[in-house]
């Protein structure tokens, strides 16, 4: 019995050492020597401090930055909860959004939906639109756009809200990726955000546009994938070349609120 188990036990120990220790150590050493940046997570540093990875998206919500695409990973770009919404293109929930009632009887947003995202994208970036109902009707007492009211209006079975942008909205601006961690946006999405960002930073859109072109990566090998812009790298370069003052950021935030109130 022991004689029969011996070869199997020796092979198990040998392959554990070979594949569990030697092989990973050799591959790690080769990777560190040939691709040190990629082997360490493609980290991005600013003044010696790590601010993120070019491979994992993160949330930017201030008006002076390029905004990433929506994320369904946890509360947004949570690498420990990577995943998408798992909703198909014909899903009413994906398009219209849904609300729910919490334990205190208050109606809250459970899923915002593409239509709601389009409204915010148009208002944030001053994109002209047509609405079957004035957006003033969907404000809360503080004058902010109430997403619950908006989603309820989109789901109204008798007279649903119809909101139509007058410019094409890039799909990545209002839909999340399968992982929820996509670090890139399309060049078209970036260009629609130019005017907002330039205003906050006190420059002309034409001054910021070359920055977008500089950080636009073409399809791999010329045919794999689509052109894309890495949001984190672009925003880091934006801060370095066109730093925004606190007063400019505050003025832009107030302007966005006023646009919603109109």
C-alpha positions as CSV (number, residue, x, y, z in Angstrom):
1,X,0.0,0.0,0.0
2,X,2.7,2.4,1.1
3,X,4.8,1.3,-1.9
4,X,1.9,2.2,-4.3
5,X,1.3,5.6,-2.7
6,X,4.9,6.6,-2.7
7,X,5.2,7.5,-6.4
8,X,2.0,9.5,-6.3
9,X,3.1,11.4,-3.2
10,X,6.5,12.2,-4.7
11,X,4.9,13.4,-7.9
12,X,2.5,15.6,-5.9
13,X,5.3,17.2,-3.9
14,X,7.5,17.6,-7.1
15,X,4.7,19.3,-9.1
16,X,3.7,21.5,-6.2
17,X,7.2,22.8,-6.0
18,X,7.6,23.1,-9.7
19,X,4.2,24.7,-10.6
20,X,3.5,26.4,-7.3
21,X,6.9,27.9,-6.5
22,X,9.5,27.6,-9.2
23,X,7.3,28.5,-12.2
24,X,5.6,31.5,-10.6
25,X,9.0,32.8,-9.4
26,X,10.6,32.4,-12.8
27,X,7.6,34.1,-14.6
28,X,7.5,36.9,-12.1
29,X,11.2,37.5,-12.5
30,X,10.9,37.5,-16.3
31,X,7.9,39.9,-16.2
32,X,9.7,42.3,-13.8
33,X,12.7,42.3,-16.1
34,X,10.8,42.8,-19.4
35,X,7.5,44.4,-18.5
36,X,8.1,46.0,-15.0
37,X,5.2,48.5,-15.3
38,X,2.7,46.0,-16.4
39,X,3.9,43.4,-13.9
40,X,3.2,45.8,-11.0
41,X,-0.3,46.7,-12.1
42,X,0.2,49.5,-14.5
43,X,0.1,52.0,-11.7
44,X,-0.1,55.7,-12.2
45,X,1.9,58.0,-9.9
46,X,1.7,61.7,-9.4
47,X,4.5,63.3,-7.4
48,X,5.6,59.9,-6.3
49,X,2.1,59.0,-5.0
50,X,0.0,56.2,-6.5
51,X,-3.3,57.6,-7.7
52,X,-4.6,54.5,-9.4
53,X,-4.1,52.0,-12.2
54,X,-4.6,52.6,-15.9
55,X,-6.4,49.2,-16.0
56,X,-9.1,49.9,-13.5
57,X,-11.6,52.8,-13.8
58,X,-12.5,55.1,-10.9
59,X,-15.2,57.6,-10.3
60,X,-14.8,61.3,-11.2
61,X,-17.9,63.4,-10.6
62,X,-16.6,67.0,-10.3
63,X,-17.4,69.2,-13.3
64,X,-13.8,70.0,-14.0
65,X,-12.9,66.4,-14.8
66,X,-13.7,63.9,-17.6
67,X,-16.3,61.5,-16.3
68,X,-16.0,57.8,-16.8
69,X,-18.8,55.5,-18.0
70,X,-21.4,54.3,-15.5
71,X,-20.5,51.3,-13.3
72,X,-22.6,48.6,-11.8
73,X,-19.6,47.2,-9.7
74,X,-20.8,47.7,-6.1
75,X,-21.4,51.4,-5.5
76,X,-19.4,52.2,-8.6
77,X,-15.9,51.0,-9.7
78,X,-15.6,48.6,-6.7
79,X,-12.9,46.1,-7.8
80,X,-14.1,43.7,-5.1
81,X,-17.6,43.5,-6.7
82,X,-16.7,43.5,-10.4
83,X,-19.8,42.9,-12.7
84,X,-22.4,44.4,-14.9
85,X,-26.1,44.9,-14.5
86,X,-26.9,41.7,-16.5
87,X,-29.7,43.5,-18.2
88,X,-30.3,43.0,-21.9
89,X,-31.0,45.7,-24.6
90,X,-34.8,45.0,-24.5
91,X,-35.0,45.3,-20.7
92,X,-37.5,48.0,-19.5
93,X,-35.5,48.3,-16.3
94,X,-32.3,49.0,-18.2
95,X,-34.0,51.7,-20.3
96,X,-36.5,53.3,-18.0
97,X,-35.0,52.6,-14.5
98,X,-36.8,51.5,-11.4
99,X,-37.6,52.7,-8.0
100,X,-38.4,50.9,-4.7
101,X,-39.7,51.8,-1.3
102,X,-37.4,51.5,1.7
103,X,-38.3,50.4,5.3
104,X,-39.4,53.9,6.2
105,X,-41.8,54.1,3.2
106,X,-39.6,56.5,1.2
107,X,-39.4,55.9,-2.5
108,X,-35.8,55.6,-3.7
109,X,-33.9,54.8,-6.9
110,X,-33.1,51.1,-7.2
111,X,-31.7,51.4,-10.8
112,X,-31.3,54.7,-12.6
113,X,-31.7,53.5,-16.2
114,X,-30.4,54.8,-19.5
115,X,-33.1,57.5,-19.9
116,X,-32.2,59.1,-16.6
117,X,-28.5,59.0,-17.4
118,X,-29.2,60.7,-20.7
119,X,-31.0,63.5,-19.0
120,X,-28.1,64.1,-16.6
121,X,-25.5,63.8,-19.4
122,X,-27.3,66.4,-21.5
123,X,-27.6,68.8,-18.5
124,X,-24.0,68.3,-17.3
125,X,-22.6,68.9,-20.8
126,X,-25.1,71.6,-22.0
127,X,-26.3,69.4,-24.8
128,X,-29.5,70.7,-26.4
129,X,-32.6,68.5,-26.0
130,X,-36.4,68.4,-26.4
131,X,-38.6,67.2,-23.5
132,X,-42.3,66.5,-23.6
133,X,-42.6,67.9,-20.1
134,X,-40.5,70.8,-18.6
135,X,-37.8,69.4,-16.3
136,X,-38.8,72.0,-13.7
137,X,-41.5,69.5,-12.7
138,X,-39.0,67.0,-11.5
139,X,-37.1,69.2,-9.0
140,X,-36.9,68.6,-5.3
141,X,-37.5,71.4,-2.8
142,X,-33.8,72.3,-3.0
143,X,-34.0,72.8,-6.8
144,X,-32.1,69.7,-7.7
145,X,-33.3,67.2,-10.3
146,X,-35.2,64.4,-8.5
147,X,-34.3,61.1,-10.1
148,X,-37.3,59.3,-8.4
149,X,-39.7,61.7,-10.1
150,X,-37.9,61.4,-13.4
151,X,-37.9,57.6,-13.4
152,X,-41.6,57.5,-12.4
153,X,-42.3,59.9,-15.3
154,X,-40.4,57.6,-17.7
155,X,-42.4,54.6,-16.4
156,X,-45.8,56.4,-16.6
157,X,-48.0,53.9,-18.6
158,X,-50.4,56.5,-19.8
159,X,-48.2,59.5,-20.6
160,X,-44.5,58.7,-20.3
161,X,-41.9,61.4,-20.4
162,X,-40.2,61.7,-23.7
163,X,-36.7,63.2,-23.6
164,X,-34.8,63.5,-26.9
165,X,-31.2,64.9,-27.2
166,X,-30.5,66.9,-30.3
167,X,-27.0,65.4,-30.6
168,X,-26.1,61.7,-30.7
169,X,-25.1,60.4,-27.2
170,X,-22.2,57.9,-27.2
171,X,-23.4,54.6,-25.8
172,X,-20.5,54.4,-23.4
173,X,-21.7,57.6,-21.8
174,X,-24.9,56.0,-20.5
175,X,-24.1,52.3,-20.3
176,X,-21.8,50.3,-18.0
177,X,-19.2,47.7,-19.1
178,X,-19.5,44.0,-18.3
179,X,-16.9,44.3,-15.6
180,X,-18.0,47.7,-14.2
181,X,-14.3,48.6,-14.1
182,X,-13.7,49.9,-17.7
183,X,-11.0,52.6,-17.4
184,X,-11.7,54.0,-20.9
185,X,-14.3,56.1,-22.7
186,X,-14.8,56.8,-26.4
187,X,-13.2,59.8,-28.0
188,X,-16.7,61.0,-28.9
189,X,-17.7,60.9,-25.2
190,X,-14.6,62.8,-24.2
191,X,-15.2,65.5,-26.9
192,X,-18.8,66.1,-25.7
193,X,-17.4,66.9,-22.2
194,X,-14.8,69.4,-23.5
195,X,-16.9,72.5,-23.1
196,X,-17.8,71.8,-19.5
197,X,-14.2,71.1,-18.5
198,X,-12.8,74.0,-20.4
199,X,-15.2,76.4,-18.7
200,X,-14.3,75.1,-15.2
201,X,-10.6,75.5,-15.9
202,X,-10.8,78.9,-17.5
203,X,-9.6,77.8,-21.0
204,X,-11.0,77.3,-24.4
205,X,-12.2,73.9,-25.6
206,X,-9.7,74.1,-28.4
207,X,-6.9,74.2,-25.9
208,X,-8.1,71.0,-24.2
209,X,-9.0,69.0,-27.3
210,X,-5.3,68.2,-28.2
211,X,-5.0,66.6,-24.8
212,X,-7.8,64.2,-25.7
213,X,-6.1,63.4,-29.0
214,X,-2.8,62.8,-27.2
215,X,-4.4,60.2,-24.8
216,X,-6.5,58.5,-27.5
217,X,-5.4,54.9,-28.2
218,X,-6.2,53.5,-31.5
219,X,-7.4,49.9,-32.1
220,X,-4.8,47.3,-31.0
221,X,-2.9,46.0,-34.1
222,X,-5.1,48.4,-36.1
223,X,-8.2,46.2,-36.0
224,X,-8.8,44.9,-32.5
225,X,-11.2,46.9,-30.4
226,X,-12.2,50.6,-30.8
227,X,-10.3,53.8,-30.2
228,X,-10.4,54.7,-26.5
229,X,-9.3,57.4,-24.0
230,X,-8.0,56.4,-20.6
231,X,-9.9,58.6,-18.1
232,X,-7.4,58.6,-15.3
233,X,-4.4,59.4,-17.4
234,X,-6.3,62.1,-19.2
235,X,-7.5,63.7,-15.9
236,X,-4.0,63.6,-14.4
237,X,-2.6,65.4,-17.5
238,X,-5.5,67.8,-17.3
239,X,-4.6,68.8,-13.7
240,X,-1.0,69.2,-14.8
241,X,-1.6,71.4,-17.8
242,X,-4.8,73.3,-16.9
243,X,-5.1,73.4,-13.0
244,X,-8.5,74.6,-11.8
245,X,-8.8,76.9,-8.8
246,X,-11.3,76.2,-6.1
247,X,-13.3,79.2,-7.0
248,X,-13.6,78.0,-10.6
249,X,-14.8,74.6,-9.5
250,X,-17.4,76.1,-7.1
251,X,-18.7,78.4,-9.9
252,X,-19.0,75.5,-12.3
253,X,-20.9,73.4,-9.7
254,X,-23.3,76.4,-9.1
255,X,-23.8,76.8,-12.8
256,X,-24.7,73.1,-13.2
257,X,-27.3,73.4,-10.5
258,X,-28.7,76.5,-12.1
259,X,-29.0,74.6,-15.4
260,X,-31.0,71.9,-13.7
261,X,-33.3,74.5,-12.2
262,X,-34.1,76.2,-15.5
